[in-house]
Amino acid sequence: MTTEILMPALSPTMEEGTLAKWLVKEGDTVSSGDLLAEIETDKATMEFEAVDEGTIGKLLIAEGTEGVKVNTPIAVLLEEGESVGDIADSSPAASPHKEKAPAAPVETAKATKAPAAPVREGDRVFASPLARRIAAEKGLDLQSIKGSGPRGRIIKADVVDTEPNEAKAESAAPSTSAPPPPAMASGPAADAVAKMYEGHEYEEIALDGMRKTIAARLTEAKQSIPHFYLRRDIRLDALLAFRSELNAQLEGRGVKLSVNDFIIKACALALQAVPDANAVWAGDRILRLAPSDVAVAVAIDGGLFTPVLKDAELKSLSALSAEMKDLAGRARDRKLAPHEYQGGSFAISNLGMFGIDNFDAVINPPHGAILAVGAGVKKPVVGKDGELSVATVMSVTLSVDHRVIDGALGAKLLQQIVDNLENPMVMLA
């Protein structure tokens, strides 16, 4: 029986992708682990591996096709002894009954984690050739086994450790699935907006995967997270002088520290000093983290990434600087892996280099807070002795999720960040 190869979900936020490049052609023999294609997700271009063995019978989606929904068939795999002529008769992609079958419910993040029911069409169960072979050797009934592959397809792992009695027990257990979440309001319909501007010259720009994801996540953030904001001015003169000294000493190693490197370190150490603020919102609970994994917003063409510097409190300024340069460079090339931009409890967004004095950043869920950093500018300040002087002052705003961090705790965290930046030598102690 022919097997569908489906468009994979290569990141938690991926709903559709672009089939950038096929790495196989029709007639090629593939095994589990072989590279099949390059897929552009909402964040990066990633390689897609085969999970079964067989021969590529037909490529259903052409290279460069955009907007391919997750779980859409993209190719057909033939088992041993099958030919291209079998695709029209037995392939699920070509079956005339497929349109009549109800769509499988999409499992949400809140759904109870359980294997999907076997994918069936009529009386047939979809399973990999290897899984069928093992099931036959062990005397297992595939009708009674729940698959963990794409769309509930039965794969090797589902049958290798299953005994006949276990399979029968699983088939008798009732299946449950969570209902899909309600659709989020997105404003006026596209046609209604376009009608407002009839007669006006404009350019219509289609949304790519990244822009759609940014729109959905930040709309959700502003609608569901109770933000509050804490603002402080930070005197940078001591930091700038200390940075200048360090850069002079590190010049021979080719290291040049930025103010942003000091900000990352200051936030990481502040989260350790105020551990109750090093937390994320997890729906029905709060997760308090031990390491300071700090995300930093990086602007790229058409969107942004937030690569995460893990264990930032343990790393030297030069190590943070080198890692940040590497992550930012690969972010601009869209070469980051999902684990490099997911996670963290805290984020930094710095627009100071664009001359922005101050702004309010939107929290990136599930983070507990984000620090918006403005430009350092010369300002008149009044010293402790009442004398007027000029200092370099940087304005910052801490956006806080009130479900995770209360006002006094947020103020304590921000005070620690200020102390670290105004006394930079302490960060090396």
Secondary structure, DSSP 8 states (H G I E B T S, - for coil): --EEEE----STT-SEEEEEEESS-TT-EE-TT-EEEEEE-SS-EEEEE-SS-EEEEEE-S-TTEEEEETT-EEEEEE-TT--GGGHHHH-TTT-TTGGGS-------TTS----B---EETTEE-B-HHHHHHHHHHT--GGG--B-SGGG-B-HHHHHT--HHHHHHHHHS-------------SS-HHHHHHHTTTS--------HHHHHHHHHHHHHHHHS-EEEEEEEEE-HHHHHHHHHHHHHHGGGT----HHHHHHHHHHHHHHHSGGGSEEE-SSSEEE-SS--EEE-EEETTEEE--EETTGGGS-HHHHHHHHHHHHHHHHTT---HHHHS--SEEEEE-GGGT---------TTBSEEEEEEEEEEEEEE-TTS-EEEEEEEEEEEEEETTTS-HHHHHHHHHHHHHHHHSGGGGG-
